[in-house]
Amino acid sequence: MGKHLHIKEKIKQNWKSGLTVAFVSIPLSISLAVAAGATPLMGVITAIWAGLFASIFGGSNFNIVGPTGALSGILIVFAIKYGVSILPLLAIITGLMTLTVYLLRWERYIVFIPSSVVHGFTLGVAFIIGLGQFNFAFGLKNLPAHENLIDNLGESLAHISSLHWATVALTVFGFIFLLVWRKFYPKVPGVMVLAPAGILLGYLSQTKIIGVEFQTLFSKFGDISGNLLALPNISWTLNKDILLGAAAISVVAILETLMSAKIADGMTKTKHNTRKEVLGAGVANIFSGLFGGLPATAALARTSLNVKSGANDKMSATISSICIFIISAAFLFVFKYLPLPVVASILIFTATQMVESEHFVKFYRNDKSAFLLSIIVAIITVVEDPIIGILIGSVAALLLFANKMSKAETEIGLNKDGKLLGRINARRLFKTKNQGDTLVYRFAGQLTYVNTQSHMDNVSAINDDVKVVVFSFRNLFFLDMDGMESIKEMVEMLKRKEKLVLLSSANGIVQDMLLKEKWFNQMDEKGQIFSNTKDALEREIA
């Protein structure tokens, strides 16, 4: 009895937010499905079934899962290459791969993809979505579709003389309306107003009540309504291209879902369950595909609307999916009158909202390499392929990270006649002529195969005036076998230069590894090992 009351209370508290999200999700899901090269019905099916199963199995109280712009840029490539029927199969494989990530707990590694790559990819996809509406926005009909965006733009520009000025005007009006509406009425999404107005205009155009003819979803796809419950016939055509695509979609889906959940947490001061959210994303994609939908991920704009509409539980997302089903079953046929220029304006507006300029400003100010990487990823995503863009970006980010890690972190103390001359970093050591007579070289962080050569180069820059070198390991927390060998090599290098080498502050795992080394124990027998750097320096003064 108590459980039923609890559910009734959740429904009472979340039905308004669920209904609000449903009204926004239908036109957006239709538009994003069109952007992905799919049919409008597939977008609605995705919003219903992916949204429902994500709300049941997911770990966020606020995420709204469905078709998104982040995936549309990838999906359209496959829709053009293999046909629209490949998209449900991609959703199923994406779901299975996401469940594999969940079972192996690999989500902890996927989040290592840096934000510069993610934002660069998002920028590229935004351009793909925005520029991909060229034909709808200009009223160009029956042009051949190419796999590459640049080829499609070239095709469109070659036929630009056939543009329809009324269509251009409606696209511009719709886009400006959405921008202005957002500024003055941020709590109510403009698409809730623009879509019904567009449907009315499309109906008047189709029935010749007004003298202007606009392309509509009906003229493009025919009757867009259909069975929301039937299981489609899925063609199980598999090859490396499809598997690679599903893997990339899975990574993007997990990243977008977790990012959306994290942002929702910040808005609500709550904490989502990352593991369950990955599980929910996997199950959601499988059932979306089984019912004939698209790969899906959490949609930040709809999730944000869910929060702002008063949601406080996953029940809101569940109610939203049920409402989408009911509304679509009764009224989806009405959406066939939605003009394509209105769809274009919604998608162009969505594309502009995907790009958060402040991130690129921060990259430019604080990390030029990250800024450059994000721009390169965006260019590759647009010019070549979204999957190649994110793959090259991830590899490049890994190489940049390795390059940064290879630079030795250290502080060097310069002493003369028992007095401290100053402390410098390794970069200044190469330019410092007066290095004193006793130098303290402090290792920091990790000493591994990645940065041993950098430390070797630093130590080789110690000049002939220095008679004593103290290696301090107080801030060294990890070393591998390459790091261990490099310490031995540096000690031997300095001894060949007739310098006295002392070691200090070896603790924990560092000490445990050093004690296994014969050369270290020999130094200990000669009194060259100290528990702290102060004792080592006082030994020299004495």
N, C-alpha and C positions, 0 to 999 in steps of 0.2 A: 504493500500500500504506500509506504514511504517513498519507494523508488518511483512509483507512478506520479506521485505529487511532485517529486523532484523534476521529472521530465516535463510535467505540465508547467512548472515554474520556468524552466529553461525556454520552453516554447513561447510562453507569455512574454519573457524578457527579450527574445531574439527574433520574433516574427517580423517586426518592422524592418530591421536591418536586413534580414534575409530577403524580404520582398523587394526592398530598394535595390539590393545588389542584383536580383533577378532581372529587374527592368533594365538595368544598365548592361548586364551580361549578354542579353539576347542580341541587340544590335552590334555590340562589340564582337561577340563570338562569330556572328555572320560575317562581319567585315574582315576579321583576322583570318577566318577560313578562306575567304576569297583571296586575301593577300598571300596565303600559303598555297594557292593554286587548287584548293579543294572546293567542294560545293558548300553553299550556305548551310544545308542540313547537317553536314559533318561537323560544322562548328558548334551547332546547337547540341548535337549528340555528345560532343566532347564536354561541353559545359555541364550537361546533365550527369553523365556517368562518371567522368573523371572527378568532377566536383563532389558527387555523392560519396564515392569510395574513399576519396582523400579525406573527407570530413569524418568518416567512420574510423579509418585506420591511422590517420595522421596524428602528429604530435603538437600541432599549433591550434590554438583556440580561434585564430582569426584568419588564417590563410584561405584565400579563394583560388581554387585550381581550375584551369580551363585553357582554351587556346590563348597564346600570347605572341607578342611581336618578336620576342627573343628567339622563338622557334620558327616563326613564319618565314624568315629569311633563309633558313636551312631547308625547310620543307618544300618550298616552291621549286628548288633545284630538282628534287626527286620527283615531284608531281609532273614537271615538264619532261623529265628523262624517262620515267617509267609509267606515267599515267597516274591518275588520282587514286586508283585502287591500291596502290602500294602504301599509301599513308596509314591505313589501319594496321597493316603488317609492321610498319615501322614503330607504331605505338606499342604493339605487343612485345616486340623485341626490345624496345627501350625499357618497358616495364620489367621484363625478365632480367635485363642487365642491371637495372636499378636495384632489383631484389638481390642480385648477386653481390652488388656493392654493399647492401645492407647486411647480408649473411657473413661476408668477409670483413665487415667493419672498415671498408675502404673510404667511407665518406670523409674520414679524418685526413686523407691524402688529397682528395679532390679539392678541399678548401684551401690547399696550398697554392692553387693557381692564383697569381697576384691580381690585385684589383686593376692594375694597369691593363692587363690582358682582357679582363672581363669588360671594362669600360670601353676599350678599343673595339672589342667584338660587338658590344651593344651599339656603339656609334656606327659601325659598319652596317649592322642589321637595320638600324634606323634609316640609313640612306637607301638600303635595298627596298624597304617598305615604302618610303616616301617617293623615291624615283620610280618604283614599280607601279605607281598609280597614274603614270603619264597618260596611258591610253584612256583610262576612265575619266581623267581630269580634262582631257582635250577632246573627248568624244570620237576617238579613232576606233574604227570597227574592223574586225576580221583580219587582224594582222597576225602573221605567223609568230609563234612563241619560240624563243631560244633559251638554252640552259643558262646563258650568261647575261647578267644585267646590262652590261655595256652593249652587247649585241642587240638586246631588246630596245635599248634607248636609241641606237643607231637606226633600227627599223622604224621606230616611232618618228624620229626626226626626218627620215626620208619621206614620210607621209604627212608631215605637219601641215601641208597646204590643205588637207582635208578636215582641219579642226572645226569644231562646232562651238561658235562663240557663246551661245546660251549655256552650254555645258561648262565652259571655262568660267563663266560668270557665277554659275551655281556653286562650283567647286570653291572658288575664291570666297564667295559669300559664306558658305558653310564653314570654311576654315576660320575666317575672321569672327564669325558668330561664336564658335567654340572658344576662341581666345578671349573675346570680350566677356562672354558669359562666365568663364572661369574666374576672371578678375573681379566681377561684381557679385557673383553668386557661387562662391567656391564650394559650398556645402551640397549643392545640387548639380550633378554632372550634366553638362550641356547636351550630351548625346540623348538624354531622356526627352529633351525638347526637340532637338533637330531631327531625330529619327521619325517621330510621328508626323512632324510637319513635312518632311521629305516624302513619306509614304502617301500623304494626301496629295502633294504636288505630283508625284509619280502616277497616282490614280487618275488625276485630272488630265495628265499628259497621255496616258495609255488609252483613255476613253474619248480622246479628242475634244474634251470640254474646253481645254485651252489650246492655243495654236502652236505651242512649242513642244517638240517631241524630245524626250529624254530617254536614254537607255536605262533600263531598270534590271533588277535581278531576274525578272521574268524573261525579258528579251535576251538575257545572257544565258540563264540556266533553265528556263522553263519553270514549271511548277516546283517550287522549292520545298513544299511540305512533303511529309513521308512518314513511315512507320518508325517511331522512336524506340520501339521495343524489339524489333526483329533483328536476328543475328545475320549479318551479311555473309556472302560467300567470299572467303578470304583466299587470295592466291598466295601460296607459300613459296614464292620465288625468292631464293636466297643467293647472294653472291658477296664478294668481299666489299664491294661498294656499299651495299645496303647495311651490312654488319658494321662497317666503319661509321656510316652515317648514324646508325642507332646508338653506337658508343658515344659519339660526339653529342647527340641529342640528350643522352642520359646524363652526361657530365653537365651540360647546360641546364637541364631540368633540375638536377640536384642543387647546383649552384644558385639558380634563380629562386628555387623553393626555400632554401635555407636563408638566403639574403632577405627575402620577403618576410619570412618568419622572424628574423632578427630585427628588422625595421619595425614590424608590428609589436614586438616585445618592447622596443624603445618607446613606442607611442602609448603603450598600456602599462608599462612597468611590470611586465610579467616575464615568464621564462618558458620557452617551448621545449619539447623533447625532440632533440635532433635525430636520434635513432628512429623513433616512431614516425617522424616526418619523412624520412627517407623511405621507410616501409610504405607509408601512405602514398608517396609519389610512385613507387613501383606498382602497387596494386591498382592505383588510379589509371595508369597508362595501359595496363593489361586489359582492364574492363572497357576503357575508352575504345581500344582497338577492336575488341570482341564485338562491340555494338556498332562498329563502323565509324568510329571517331578518329581524331588526330592525336599525336603525342601532345601531352599537356604539362604545364608547370604552374606554379603559383603566380598569380598576376598581381603585381604590387599596387597598381591603381585601384583594382577592385578590392584588394585586401585593405587598403587604406580607407576606401569608402565604407567597407564593412565595419571598421573600427569607429569611424566618424559617425556612422549611423546608429551606434549604440550597442553593437554586438559585445557579448561577454563570454561566449561559449561556442564550441564547434557546432552547436545546434543551429546557429545562424547560417553556416555554410550548407548544412543539410537542408534547411528550409528553403534556401536559395535554389538548390538543385531541384527540389520538388516543385517549387513555383515555376521554374524555367520549363519543366516538363508540362505542367498544367497549362501555362500560358501558350507554349508552343503547340501543344496538341489542339488547342482551341483556335488560336489566332495566327499561327505561323504563315498561313496562306496569304495573310495581309501584307507580310514583309516582302512579298514578290514585287510589290509596287515601289520598293525603295530604289530611288535613282542611283545609278552607278557614280555620278559626280558627288552625291552625298556620301556614299561609301568611301570615295577617294578622299574627301575632306576629313572624314572621321579617321582614316588611316594615316593621312599626312599629319593631322593633329596628334595622333597616338605616337607617331615617329618622333615628333619634336619633344614630346613629354618623356620619351625613353632616355634622352640625352641629358645628363646632369652636368652642366658646364663647369660648376664649381670644382668638380673632381679634376678636370683637365687644367684648370687654373692652378690648383694645388700642385699637381704634377709638374707643371711648367716652372713654378716658383721654387719648389723644394727638391725635385728630382728630374732633371732634364732627360736622363736616360729612360725613366719610366714614361715620361710624356712622349718621347720619340717612339718608344715601343708601342704605346697605345695607338698612335697615329698610323704606324706601319701595319698593325693588326687590322685597323679599320680599312685601310687601303686594300690590303690583300683580301679581306672579307668581301669588299665591294667588287673589285676588279677580277678576282680569281674565284674564290669559293669560301663560304663561311667556315666550313670544317677545316680547310687548309689554313685559314686565318687563325683559328683558335689553336690548332696544332703547332704551327710555326711560332705563334706568340708564346705558347707554353714552353717550347724548347728554348727559344731565345731568352725568356725570363729565367729559365734554369741556368743558362750559360752566364747571364749577367749576375745572377746570384752567386754562382761559383767563382766568378771573377772578383766580386766584392769580398767573398769569404777568403779568397786566396791572399788578400792583403793582410799582413800580420798586424794584429792588435797588440800594442805594447806601449809601455811608458819607460823611459830611460832616465835614470838619475846620474848626474855628472858630479863627481866629488874630486876635490884636490886638497891635499894636506889635511885630511880629516874634516873638511868643510864642504857643504853642499853648494855647488855652483848653480845648479838649476835642474829642472826636469823638462824633458822634451819628448816628442813622439818620434817614431822611426823615420818619418819623412825628413825631419830636420837634422837627423843624425848625419846624413850624407853631406849636408852643407855646413856642419859645425866643425870648425877647426880645433877649437879649445875643448877637448873632451875630458880634460882632467887627467888624474892618474888612476882613479878607481871608478869603474862604471857599473851601475846596477841595471841589469836588463830584466824587466818584469814581463813574464808571459801572461796573457789574459785570455780567458774563454777556452778555446780548444786548440790543440796542436795536432793536426792530422795531415794526411797526404795532400790535402787541399792547400794548406798554407805553409808547409815546411820550407819550401824554397824561398818564400818571402822572408822568413826568419833567418835563413842561411845568408841571404843577401844583406840583411841588416847587420848581422854579426860580422860579416866580412868588411863592413865599412868602419869598424872600430880601428882607430889609427894607432901608430906606434908609441904615442905618448902614454897611452893607457897601459898600466902594468898589471892591474887586477880587475877581473870581471866577475861580478856576482850574478848568477842566474837565480832569480826569485820566482818560485812557482805558486805563490800564495793565491793568485787569482786565476790559476790554470785548473780547470775543472774536468778536463777530459783529454786523453791523448791515445792515439792508436799506435800500432807497431811502427808505422812510418815516422810518427812523431817521436817515438822513443829512439829510433835510429838517428834521427836528425839531431837530438840532444847530444848523443855520443859523437856525431860528426862535428858539431859546433865546438864541443869541448876539445876534441883533438885538433881542430883547426887553430884554436886559440893557443893551445900548448905548443904547437909548431912555431907560433909567433913569439914563444917564450913569455907568455902571460900566465899569471896564476889564476886558476878558475876555481871559484867557490860556488856551492849550490846551497840554497836556503828555502825554507818554508814549503817543503814537499809534504803534502797532506793527502789523506784519503786514497782515492784510486790511483793518483799519481805516485804516491809513496809506495803503494803496494806493487806497482809495476816496476818502479826503479829498483826496489830491493831484490828483484829477480835478476838484475843485471850485474855481471861480474865487475865491470869498470866502475859502477856506482859504489859497490862495496869496497873496492880498492881505494877510492877517494875518501870514503868514510874512515878507513883505517889510517889515512894520512891526515885526518882532522880537517877535511875540506868540505864537510857537510854540516849545516847548521839548521837549527829549528826555526830561526827567524833572521831576517836581513840585518837587523840591528846588531845581533851577536857577530855576524860575519864581518860587518864594518868595524866593530870594536876590536876584533881579533887583528885586523890589519893595522889599526892605530897602535895596538899594544906591540 
